[in-house]
């Protein structure tokens, strides 16, 4: 599946064949519809005095009805040709997520989207050093690391969300000086970014 887009991968897993608009007539139909919508819809919204998303969403059903009455063509075959879903419904979340491969370093970490994923040490993860693991990013923001479909227990570190607080400085007496220094640097960065 190398070189395949996320969309192409999802369709392949659902056993849906992609039919490309390879003829100039098919491409022309798509382009004409897009040009009409990009041009006419903007003008219709302006004429109706709509300038926010909520009002635009309320306006769209009426616009679609008028647009379809003017431009829609009846199907050559009115039968419903949709086929039943060929995968278990609970698998849809992992089909429609973003997937990527990441290299596992010697310390059982991998990088993904400016985050560090630290795999827990076990028999399976020890064998992954120097190999690739799969990352799954779900629409709700969850990230999983997997190998051959098996979910790997891990901890995710986001360096942008980790800040030293005053409570951490006062509670940890041995690291107090280091944490205080880090806190001063963070405060300095925050004040310069606000200016």
C-alpha positions as CSV (number, residue, x, y, z in Angstrom):
1,X,0.0,0.0,0.0
2,X,3.0,2.4,-0.3
3,X,2.2,5.5,-2.2
4,X,-1.6,5.2,-1.5
5,X,-3.5,8.1,0.0
6,X,-5.4,7.7,3.2
7,X,-8.6,8.0,1.2
8,X,-7.5,5.3,-1.2
9,X,-6.5,3.0,1.6
10,X,-9.9,3.4,3.3
11,X,-11.7,2.6,0.1
12,X,-9.5,-0.4,-0.6
13,X,-10.3,-1.8,2.9
14,X,-14.0,-1.3,2.2
15,X,-13.5,-3.0,-1.2
16,X,-14.7,0.1,-3.0
17,X,-13.3,0.7,-6.5
18,X,-12.3,4.2,-7.3
19,X,-13.7,5.3,-10.7
20,X,-11.8,8.3,-11.9
21,X,-13.3,10.9,-14.2
22,X,-10.8,10.2,-17.0
23,X,-12.9,11.6,-19.9
24,X,-13.0,15.3,-20.6
25,X,-16.8,15.1,-20.5
26,X,-16.9,13.7,-17.0
27,X,-14.3,16.2,-15.8
28,X,-16.3,19.0,-17.4
29,X,-19.5,18.1,-15.6
30,X,-17.7,18.1,-12.2
31,X,-15.9,21.4,-13.0
32,X,-19.1,23.1,-14.1
33,X,-20.9,22.0,-11.0
34,X,-18.1,23.3,-8.8
35,X,-17.8,26.6,-10.7
36,X,-21.6,27.1,-10.3
37,X,-21.5,26.4,-6.6
38,X,-18.4,28.4,-5.9
39,X,-19.8,31.4,-7.8
40,X,-23.6,31.2,-7.4
41,X,-23.7,30.1,-3.8
42,X,-21.5,33.0,-2.6
43,X,-23.7,35.5,-4.5
44,X,-26.9,33.9,-3.1
45,X,-25.5,34.2,0.5
46,X,-24.5,37.8,-0.1
47,X,-28.0,38.6,-1.5
48,X,-29.6,37.0,1.5
49,X,-27.4,39.1,3.8
50,X,-25.8,36.0,5.4
51,X,-22.4,36.4,6.9
52,X,-22.1,33.7,9.6
53,X,-22.0,29.9,9.4
54,X,-25.1,29.2,11.4
55,X,-27.3,31.3,9.1
56,X,-25.5,29.8,6.0
57,X,-26.3,26.3,7.3
58,X,-30.0,27.2,7.8
59,X,-30.0,28.7,4.2
60,X,-28.5,25.7,2.5
61,X,-31.5,23.3,2.4
62,X,-33.6,25.8,0.4
63,X,-30.7,26.6,-1.9
64,X,-30.1,22.9,-2.6
65,X,-33.7,22.3,-3.4
66,X,-33.8,25.2,-5.8
67,X,-30.4,24.2,-7.3
68,X,-31.6,20.5,-7.8
69,X,-34.9,21.6,-9.3
70,X,-33.0,23.6,-11.9
71,X,-30.0,21.3,-12.7
72,X,-30.7,17.8,-11.5
73,X,-31.1,15.0,-14.0
74,X,-33.0,11.8,-13.2
75,X,-30.8,8.7,-12.9
76,X,-30.6,6.3,-15.8
77,X,-31.5,3.5,-13.4
78,X,-33.7,4.5,-10.5
79,X,-32.8,1.3,-8.5
80,X,-30.8,1.6,-5.3
81,X,-27.5,0.1,-6.3
82,X,-25.8,0.6,-2.9
83,X,-24.4,-2.6,-1.5
84,X,-24.5,-3.6,2.1
85,X,-21.5,-2.7,4.3
86,X,-18.9,-5.5,4.0
87,X,-17.0,-4.9,7.3
88,X,-18.2,-5.0,10.9
89,X,-19.5,-1.5,12.0
90,X,-17.1,-1.4,14.9
91,X,-14.1,-1.5,12.4
92,X,-15.2,1.7,10.7
93,X,-13.3,3.9,13.2
94,X,-10.0,2.2,12.5
95,X,-10.6,2.3,8.7
96,X,-11.4,6.0,8.7
97,X,-8.5,7.1,10.9
98,X,-5.1,8.5,9.8
99,X,-2.4,5.8,9.6
100,X,1.3,6.1,9.3
101,X,4.4,4.1,9.9
102,X,7.0,5.3,12.4
103,X,10.5,4.0,13.2
104,X,11.0,2.6,16.7
105,X,14.2,3.8,18.3
106,X,16.5,1.9,20.8
107,X,14.7,3.5,23.7
108,X,11.3,2.2,22.4
109,X,10.1,5.6,21.4
110,X,8.7,6.9,18.1
111,X,7.8,10.4,16.9
112,X,4.4,11.3,15.6
113,X,3.0,14.8,14.9
114,X,5.5,16.6,17.2
115,X,4.7,14.1,20.0
116,X,6.8,11.3,21.5
117,X,5.2,7.9,21.9
118,X,7.0,5.7,24.5
119,X,6.2,2.0,24.2
120,X,5.9,0.0,27.4
121,X,8.6,-2.7,27.6
122,X,7.3,-6.2,26.9
123,X,8.3,-9.2,24.7
124,X,6.6,-7.7,21.6
125,X,8.0,-4.2,21.9
126,X,11.6,-5.3,22.6
127,X,11.5,-7.0,19.1
128,X,10.4,-3.7,17.4
129,X,13.7,-1.8,18.0
130,X,14.9,-0.6,14.6
131,X,11.6,-1.7,12.9
132,X,8.4,0.2,12.1
133,X,5.2,0.4,14.1
134,X,1.9,1.7,12.8
135,X,0.3,4.8,14.3
136,X,-3.5,5.3,14.2
137,X,-4.9,8.8,14.8
138,X,-8.6,8.7,15.4
139,X,-11.0,11.7,14.7
140,X,-11.5,12.2,18.4
141,X,-7.8,12.9,18.9
142,X,-6.8,9.5,20.3
143,X,-3.5,8.0,19.1
144,X,-2.5,4.4,19.1
145,X,0.6,2.5,18.2
146,X,0.1,-0.9,16.7
147,X,2.2,-3.8,15.3
148,X,0.5,-6.3,12.9
149,X,-2.9,-5.0,14.2
150,X,-2.0,-5.5,17.9
151,X,-2.4,-2.4,20.1
152,X,0.8,-1.6,21.9
153,X,0.6,-0.2,25.4
154,X,2.2,3.2,25.3
155,X,2.5,6.7,26.9
156,X,2.2,9.8,24.7
157,X,4.2,12.9,25.6
158,X,3.4,16.3,24.1
159,X,6.2,18.7,24.8
160,X,4.0,21.7,24.0
161,X,1.6,20.8,26.8
162,X,4.2,20.2,29.6
163,X,4.8,23.1,31.8
164,X,6.5,23.4,35.2
165,X,4.1,24.7,37.8
166,X,4.9,26.5,41.1
167,X,3.4,23.4,42.9
168,X,5.9,21.1,41.3
169,X,8.8,23.4,42.3
170,X,7.7,23.5,46.0
171,X,6.9,19.8,46.2
172,X,10.1,18.5,44.8
173,X,13.0,19.7,46.9
174,X,15.8,17.8,45.2
175,X,15.0,19.2,41.8
176,X,13.8,22.6,43.1
177,X,16.7,24.6,41.6
178,X,16.4,23.0,38.2
179,X,12.6,23.3,38.1
180,X,12.9,26.9,39.1
181,X,15.3,27.6,36.3
182,X,13.0,25.9,33.8
183,X,10.0,27.9,35.1
184,X,11.9,31.2,34.7
185,X,12.7,30.3,31.1
186,X,9.1,29.4,30.4
187,X,7.9,32.7,31.9
188,X,10.4,34.6,29.8
189,X,9.2,32.9,26.6
190,X,5.6,33.6,27.5
191,X,6.2,37.3,28.2
192,X,8.2,37.7,25.0
193,X,5.5,36.0,22.9
194,X,2.8,38.2,24.4
195,X,4.7,41.4,23.4
